Amino acid sequence: MLQGLFESGNPAAARELFNKMQVKGQVPNICTYRILFHGMCKNYQCSDALAHFRSLGNKESMEDVWLYSILIDGCSKCGNPSLAMDLFDELLLKGLKPDVRTYTVMISVYCEEGLLGKCKELLRKMEENGCLLNSVTYNVLVRELLKKNEFQEAEIYLEEMVNRGFMPDHATFENLLPRIPNVGKDSRLRTIILKLTS
């Protein structure tokens, strides 16, 4: 019900329901908090979600990678990348192991902030931890590198992406196609794009 209220565009009613549940003595579990924080962040109430998260203290039950991923993603989308980075550092300090979603969000944050060195370091750590890049990760990485005009890096990851059986999504293609005239005829990027579109 809580999720339905958020999805129907009624975050105030969702938060009111959450408060009523607590008043009636229903103790929220981790799944309820995931729904709550995701809904709040999706509705640009990231600072409220983070304040609520902090009010829970250092309960062991709140040491959850999904919760952190939700909050990190929310902070990033609400325009607070430094807070997203702080939350990621906090997650690591608590000994939690990031999952592919967490890594993907942080790759996006680092690229958007122009921290390509940190992005590469994170990709290396991701691989060391046995967490493989998926289609979403590759698409985010290629898109962000293209936005930063890092064509050579984008070529490398695009080629790796295709070789691993993943395809660029619509948003990545939108970033690729305008660049065809700007790259040389013998460019790997041009070759890959033409191969994908033919």
N, C-alpha and C positions, 0 to 999 in steps of 0.2 A: 504494500500500500504506500509506504514511504517513497519507494522508487517511482511508483506510478504518479504520485503528486509532483515529484521533480520533473519527470518526463513530460507531464502535461503542462509544464510551464508555471507551476504554482509552488515556488520554493517557500513562500511564507507559510502556506498551509502544511507543507512537509515538515518544516521546523516546529510548527505548532503541534503537530501530531507527535513528533519526537519528544517534545517537552511533556505532553500529556502522558505519554508512555512512562516516562520517568516518574511523574507525579503519582501514577497508579502503581508504582513499585516494580515496573518491568525494567530489568537491568539489561541495557543494550549489550549485544555481543559484538564480536569483531566484524561480522558481516553487516550488522546494522550501522556501525561506524563507517565502514567502507561506502555504503550507500549514501549516508548522510554527507560525508566529506566530498564524495564525487559529485553529488547533486549541488552542493554549495559551491564548489569550485567551478562547475559547469555554468553556474549562474553568476559568476564573477563575485562570489562572496568568499574569496580565498583568505582574506585576513580574518574573517569570522571563523572559518574552518580551522585555520591555524591556531587562533586563540582558543577555540574549543579543544583542539588536540593538546595544546599546552596545558590546559586546565585539568586534563586527565592525569597529569603528573607522569612519573616514570613507571607506570604499571607495566609489568612484563607482558601482559596481554596486548598492550598497545605497540609492542615492538614487532611490527608487521611490515614486511617489504611492500605489500600492496598499499597499505595506508600511506607509507612514505612516497610511493610512486604516484599515487593520486595527488598528494599535496605538492610534490615536486612539479608534476605536470601542470597543476592548477596555478602555482606561483609563476611558472614560465608563461602560461597563456594569459595571466593577469598582468604581465609586464614587470615581473619582479624576478629577473634571472639570478640576482645575487642571493636572494632568499632560497631559490631553488638549489643553488650550489651549496649553500649552508646546510640545507636539509639533507642533501646527498652526503656531505661530509659527516653529518650527524649519524646517518644510517650506517656508514662505514665504521665510525667510532664505536657504535653499539654492537659491532660484529655481525650485522645483518648482511646477507649475501644478495647483491642486486640481481634482479632477473632481467630478461631481455627488454621488457617494457621500461624499466628504470634506466638501463643503459641507453636505450633509444631516446628517451626524453633528455638525458644529460648530453648526448651527442648533439642533439638539436640545440640545446642551450649553449654549449661551448661554441658550436659553429656560428650561431646567431651573434654571439658576443665577440667573434673573431679570434677565439682561443683555439686555433687549429692544432697547436702543439698539445694542449690538454685533451683535445678530441682524439688525436692519434694515440696518446698515452692510454686513454680510456679504452679505445679499440683493442690495444694490446692486452690490457688487463682483462677485458671481456673474454678474449680468446684464451688467455692463461687460465681463467676460471671455468673454462669449458662451456661458456655461454655463447652459442653461435648466433651470428647475425641472421635475421630473418628478412622477409620481403619488406616489412615496414621499416626496419632499421636501414637497409640499403637505400630505400626510396628517400627517407629523411636525410641520410648522409649525402647522397648524390644531389638532391634538391638544394640543400644548404650550401654545399660546395659551389654549385653553379651560381647561386645568388651572390656568393662572395667572389665570383670570377676566378675561382680556383679550378680551371679547366683540366689541367693535367691530373690533379687529384681526383676530380670527378670522373675522368676517363678510366682511371685505374679501378675505382670502385664500381663503376657502371659495367665495365668488362667482367670484373669478378662476379658481380651480381648475375649477369646473364649466364656466365659459365657455371654458376651454381644452380641454374634453373629458375631464377626469379626474373620477373618482368617489371619494367617501370610502370608505375600507376599513372593515372590521368594527370595528376598534378606534376609529376616528374616529367612526363612528356611535354607538358606546357612550358616547362623550364628548358627543355632540350631543344625543341623545334626552332625557336627564334635564334638559336646560336649556330645553326647550320651555316648561314652565310658568313659568319664571323670566324670560322675556323678554316684552315687550309684544306685543299682537296685531298691531301694525303693524311689528314688528321685521323687518329684512331676514333675520336669522338664522332666525327662525321661518318666514318665507316660503320660504327656501331648503330648510330641512329638510322642510317639508311637501311641497314640489315634488318633492324626491328620494324621499320615501316614498310618494307617491301613484301 
